[in-house]
Amino acid sequence: MPINVNNPEADKLTRQFAEIAGVGITDAIVIAMREAIERRSRVESAIETAARLREKHGVKINADMRKPLPRKAFDDMWETN
């Protein structure tokens, strides 16, 4: 199935990558897409990031800490006096 690139920047970047990688345009697209998909699949979620940072800094949380703050806490942050 053919790919039609109408975006000058996409065309330029693809050709630049193909030259760097020493491959043709088609192989450059395949390589770039495989790398992008792999990179995206390795990205940690926000929950995983929070858990990693808590562990790194020795922060322990309990059930009370998991409860949402009351609305007043947020209102107080935005209150201008």
RAJO-V183269 format. One record per pair of residues at least 4 apart in sequence whose ideal C-beta (glycine too) atoms are under 8 Angstrom apart, sorted by the first residue. I is the first residue (numbers start at 0). J is the second residue. D is the distance in Angstrom with one decimal. If there is no record, write none. Layout:
# RAJO-V183269
i:j:d
I:J:D
I:J:D
This chain:
# RAJO-V183269
i:j:d
2:28:6.9
4:9:5.1
4:10:5.0
4:13:6.9
6:10:6.6
7:11:6.1
8:12:6.2
9:13:6.1
10:14:6.3
11:15:6.2
12:16:6.2
13:17:6.3
13:24:6.0
13:27:5.6
13:28:6.3
13:31:7.5
14:18:6.5
14:24:6.9
14:27:7.8
15:19:6.5
16:20:5.9
16:27:4.8
16:30:7.7
16:31:5.9
17:22:5.6
17:23:6.2
17:24:5.3
17:26:7.3
17:27:3.6
20:26:7.4
20:27:5.9
20:30:6.1
22:26:3.7
22:27:5.4
22:30:6.8
23:27:6.8
24:28:6.6
25:29:6.5
26:30:6.1
27:31:6.1
28:32:6.1
29:33:6.3
30:34:6.3
31:35:6.2
32:36:6.2
33:37:6.2
34:38:6.1
35:39:6.3
36:40:6.4
37:41:6.6
38:42:7.1
43:47:3.9
43:48:5.3
43:51:7.1
44:48:7.0
45:49:6.3
46:50:6.4
47:51:6.3
48:52:6.3
49:53:6.3
50:54:6.4
51:55:6.2
52:56:6.2
52:58:7.7
53:57:8.0
53:58:4.2
53:59:7.5
53:60:6.7
54:58:7.9
60:64:4.3
60:65:6.5
61:65:7.6
62:66:7.4
68:72:4.1
68:73:6.6
70:74:6.0
71:75:6.0
72:76:7.0
73:77:6.9
74:78:6.3
